[in-house]
Amino acid sequence: MDLQLAGKRALVTGASRGLGYAIAHSLAQEGCQVAINSRSAENIEKAARQLEQETGGKLLPLTGDVTQPGLPEQLVQQTVAALGGLDLLVTNSGGPPAGRFESFDDAAWQAAFELNLLSHVRLIRAALPYLRQSQAASVLTITSYSVKQPIPNLVLSNSIRAATVGLTKSLALELGGEGIRFNSILPAWTETERVHELMAHRARLNGTTVEEEIRKQAKDSPLGRMGKPQELANAAVFLLSPAASYITGVMLTVDGGMYKGTL
């Protein structure tokens, strides 16, 4: 299938590793011009070099913390200046720390709010003038299957990411008439650096090993394993592409069957 992505201009945040990196990789392979972002200049420069070697594409590395109020606007402006416009936006960020409800104060909740809701809001708001000029405008928010099935010991993520799903659906309804599509990917446990960090936290709590915790978690999937970043990226790139032109407002779980609900 031709995804009709060649020449499209994309911005992917949180892309120095994990899911963001995998999505940027697939977009570049499909012929997109891709700007990638991370808080670390060293990490994003390294990621850009790796992606260029692996895909043959040209990547634009951008540094900055998306929780800083002015940074999303800056990222969008830098992308548009370098690429000549913007067609695709992937709003992705790391997750807040693990822990139980009573372990977090107001500052922790505010930090999670900035990271997992306001970063999406600010990026989309900054991108809208340019997306309106595109013939293939598409936005993908990266959230979590925890918005449907809360994950123990992740109360911050469970709560704040649910608001981003509400935002995504609302914008699909509000801006569909302008030809801008909004969808969300809801990953489950995927073999990323972030998941290894969470498994290490569990291992410390339970007096086990990271490997044992990964094996226990993988049993939640009928497939008996965690997902791979590329498997999520395949679904993400399809939703972003013109090949999915009649799909908007979808919250797609990419979870290997870990979500047990029917809706």
Secondary structure as the mmCIF struct_conf table of DSSP 4:
data_model
#
loop_
_struct_conf.conf_type_id
_struct_conf.id
_struct_conf.beg_label_comp_id
_struct_conf.beg_label_asym_id
_struct_conf.beg_label_seq_id
_struct_conf.end_label_comp_id
_struct_conf.end_label_asym_id
_struct_conf.end_label_seq_id
TURN_TY1_P TURN_TY1_P1 ALA A 6 GLY A 7
STRN STRN1 ARG A 9 VAL A 12
BEND BEND1 THR A 13 GLY A 14
BEND BEND2 SER A 16 ARG A 17
HELX_RH_AL_P HELX_RH_AL_P1 GLY A 18 GLN A 29
TURN_TY1_P TURN_TY1_P2 GLU A 30 GLY A 31
STRN STRN2 GLN A 33 SER A 38
BEND BEND3 ARG A 39 ARG A 39
HELX_RH_AL_P HELX_RH_AL_P2 ALA A 41 THR A 55
STRN STRN3 LEU A 59 THR A 63
TURN_TY1_P TURN_TY1_P3 VAL A 66 THR A 67
BEND BEND4 GLN A 68 GLN A 68
TURN_TY1_P TURN_TY1_P4 PRO A 69 GLY A 70
HELX_RH_AL_P HELX_RH_AL_P3 LEU A 71 LEU A 83
BEND BEND5 GLY A 84 GLY A 85
STRN STRN4 LEU A 88 THR A 91
HELX_LH_PP_P HELX_LH_PP_P1 GLY A 95 ALA A 98
STRN STRN5 GLY A 99 GLY A 99
HELX_RH_3T_P HELX_RH_3T_P1 PHE A 101 SER A 103
HELX_RH_AL_P HELX_RH_AL_P4 ASP A 106 PHE A 113
HELX_RH_PI_P HELX_RH_PI_P1 GLU A 114 LEU A 118
HELX_RH_AL_P HELX_RH_AL_P5 SER A 119 LEU A 131
TURN_TY1_P TURN_TY1_P5 ARG A 132 GLN A 133
BEND BEND6 GLN A 135 ALA A 136
STRN STRN6 SER A 138 ILE A 142
HELX_RH_3T_P HELX_RH_3T_P2 TYR A 145 VAL A 147
TURN_TY1_P TURN_TY1_P6 LYS A 148 LYS A 148
BEND BEND7 GLN A 149 GLN A 149
HELX_LH_PP_P HELX_LH_PP_P2 PRO A 150 ILE A 151
TURN_TY1_P TURN_TY1_P7 PRO A 152 ASN A 153
STRN STRN7 LEU A 154 LEU A 154
HELX_RH_AL_P HELX_RH_AL_P6 VAL A 155 LEU A 175
HELX_RH_3T_P HELX_RH_3T_P3 GLY A 176 GLU A 178
TURN_TY1_P TURN_TY1_P8 GLY A 179 GLY A 179
STRN STRN8 ARG A 181 PRO A 187
BEND BEND8 TRP A 189 TRP A 189
STRN STRN9 THR A 190 THR A 190
BEND BEND9 GLU A 191 THR A 192
HELX_RH_AL_P HELX_RH_AL_P7 GLU A 193 ASN A 206
TURN_TY1_P TURN_TY1_P9 GLY A 207 GLY A 207
HELX_RH_AL_P HELX_RH_AL_P8 VAL A 210 ALA A 218
TURN_TY1_P TURN_TY1_P10 LYS A 219 ASP A 220
BEND BEND10 SER A 221 SER A 221
TURN_TY1_P TURN_TY1_P11 PRO A 222 LEU A 223
BEND BEND11 GLY A 224 ARG A 225
STRN STRN10 GLY A 227 GLY A 227
HELX_RH_AL_P HELX_RH_AL_P9 PRO A 229 LEU A 240
BEND BEND12 SER A 241 SER A 241
HELX_RH_3T_P HELX_RH_3T_P4 PRO A 242 ALA A 244
TURN_TY1_P TURN_TY1_P12 SER A 245 TYR A 246
BEND BEND13 GLY A 249 GLY A 249
STRN STRN11 MET A 251 VAL A 254
BEND BEND14 ASP A 255 ASP A 255
TURN_TY1_P TURN_TY1_P13 GLY A 256 GLY A 257
#
